[in-house]
Amino acid sequence: MKRIIACLMAGILMLALVGCGTSGSSSAAAKKDYTQILHDARSDEDNEYLMIFTKGEDGKFTAQYGYSAEYDADVANMMMPLLGLEDGMYDDFAASVSGMMVSVYGVAIVKPAEGRTQDVVDAMDAYVQSQQKAMERYLEDQYEIACAARVVTVPTGEVVMVCCEDSDTVLENIKKALAA
């Protein structure tokens, strides 16, 4: 009887150790899908008309629906300078911006490279300020959107920039997803 109880206890202990050993390590190693987080945080209309770009594992810029050499050139030559992001400032990112001069729109999640958080915050702040200045005496509704823009560093370390309609809701949706 003692042997049976000892074997049962040993089996239970083994199961407990196996369960504890696998639960924490897989989530810590999982890379966050910033493109999906942005997609889920914003409206269906934004998702239909405003593409989300990121840098693939091969180092090429790509959109959420796949790679195109045209995207690679457009993002490298237009979006990244517009956002003020340079190679070496970030480890990962996803962003969507409008280059149209009649619409203020930009959302981004940037994982700064080590020691570059303030550089990324400064770049995102500069983008927001440029949008405010561009719309100040041009389109009042777009100026209000730019003035409501937010740049924050979340507890998980990413810098989030939200410059769009209903920015508070979009920001909260992004924060919740990054914290999960």
SVG drawing of the C-alpha trace seen along z (x, -y; Angstrom):
<svg xmlns="http://www.w3.org/2000/svg" viewBox="-15 -79 37 81">
<polyline fill="none" stroke="black" stroke-width="0.4" points="0.0,0.0 2.9,-2.4 4.5,-1.7 1.2,-2.5 0.8,-5.8 4.5,-6.6 4.2,-5.9 1.0,-8.0 2.7,-10.9 5.8,-10.6 3.6,-10.6 1.7,-13.7 4.9,-15.5 6.3,-14.7 3.1,-16.0 3.3,-19.2 6.9,-19.8 6.3,-19.1 3.4,-21.5 5.4,-24.3 8.3,-23.8 6.5,-24.4 4.0,-27.2 6.4,-30.1 9.1,-29.4 7.0,-29.3 5.2,-32.6 8.5,-34.5 10.0,-33.4 6.9,-34.2 7.4,-37.2 4.5,-39.6 2.8,-40.1 2.6,-43.9 0.9,-43.9 -2.0,-41.8 -2.2,-44.0 -2.5,-47.1 -5.0,-45.4 -7.2,-44.4 -7.0,-47.7 -8.3,-49.9 -11.5,-50.1 -12.5,-47.9 -12.4,-51.0 -8.8,-51.8 -7.9,-48.1 -9.4,-48.3 -7.7,-51.5 -4.5,-51.9 -1.9,-49.1 0.2,-48.1 3.9,-47.7 6.7,-46.0 10.2,-44.6 10.3,-40.9 12.8,-38.5 14.7,-38.8 15.1,-42.5 12.7,-43.6 9.8,-45.8 6.5,-44.1 2.8,-44.8 0.4,-42.7 -0.8,-40.8 2.7,-40.0 5.9,-41.3 6.2,-43.4 9.4,-45.1 7.3,-48.3 6.4,-48.2 10.0,-47.7 11.0,-50.9 8.0,-53.0 8.5,-52.2 12.2,-52.7 12.1,-55.9 8.9,-57.5 7.4,-56.0 10.5,-55.5 11.8,-59.0 8.3,-60.4 8.3,-58.7 11.9,-59.6 12.9,-56.0 16.4,-55.0 18.1,-51.6 19.5,-50.7 16.8,-52.6 14.4,-49.7 14.4,-45.9 10.9,-45.5 8.0,-47.6 4.6,-47.8 3.2,-51.1 0.5,-52.5 0.6,-56.1 -1.3,-58.2 0.8,-60.3 -2.2,-62.3 -2.1,-65.9 -5.9,-66.0 -5.8,-63.3 -3.9,-63.0 -3.3,-59.3 -0.5,-57.4 -0.3,-54.4 2.8,-52.6 4.2,-50.1 8.0,-50.2 10.3,-48.0 13.3,-50.2 16.8,-48.8 18.6,-48.7 19.3,-52.2 17.3,-53.9 13.9,-54.3 14.2,-58.1 15.3,-58.3 12.2,-56.5 9.9,-58.6 11.5,-61.8 11.0,-60.5 7.3,-59.7 6.8,-63.1 8.3,-64.8 5.9,-63.0 3.0,-64.1 4.2,-67.7 4.7,-67.8 1.1,-66.6 -0.1,-69.3 1.8,-72.0 0.6,-70.9 -3.0,-71.0 -3.0,-74.0 -4.4,-76.5 -5.5,-74.0 -8.1,-71.5 -9.5,-72.1 -11.0,-68.6 -7.6,-67.1 -5.8,-69.5 -8.0,-68.3 -7.1,-64.7 -3.4,-65.6 -3.7,-67.4 -5.3,-64.4 -2.4,-62.1 -0.5,-60.2 3.0,-58.8 3.6,-56.5 6.1,-53.9 4.2,-50.9 5.3,-48.7 6.4,-46.0 8.9,-48.5 7.4,-49.3 6.8,-52.9 3.2,-53.3 2.2,-56.3 -1.5,-56.8 -2.6,-59.7 -6.0,-58.9 -9.7,-59.3 -10.8,-57.8 -7.1,-57.7 -7.9,-56.8 -9.8,-53.7 -7.1,-52.6 -4.4,-53.2 -6.2,-51.2 -6.8,-48.3 -3.0,-48.3 -2.0,-48.5 -4.3,-45.5 -2.9,-43.4 0.7,-44.2 0.1,-43.4 -1.5,-40.0"/>
</svg>
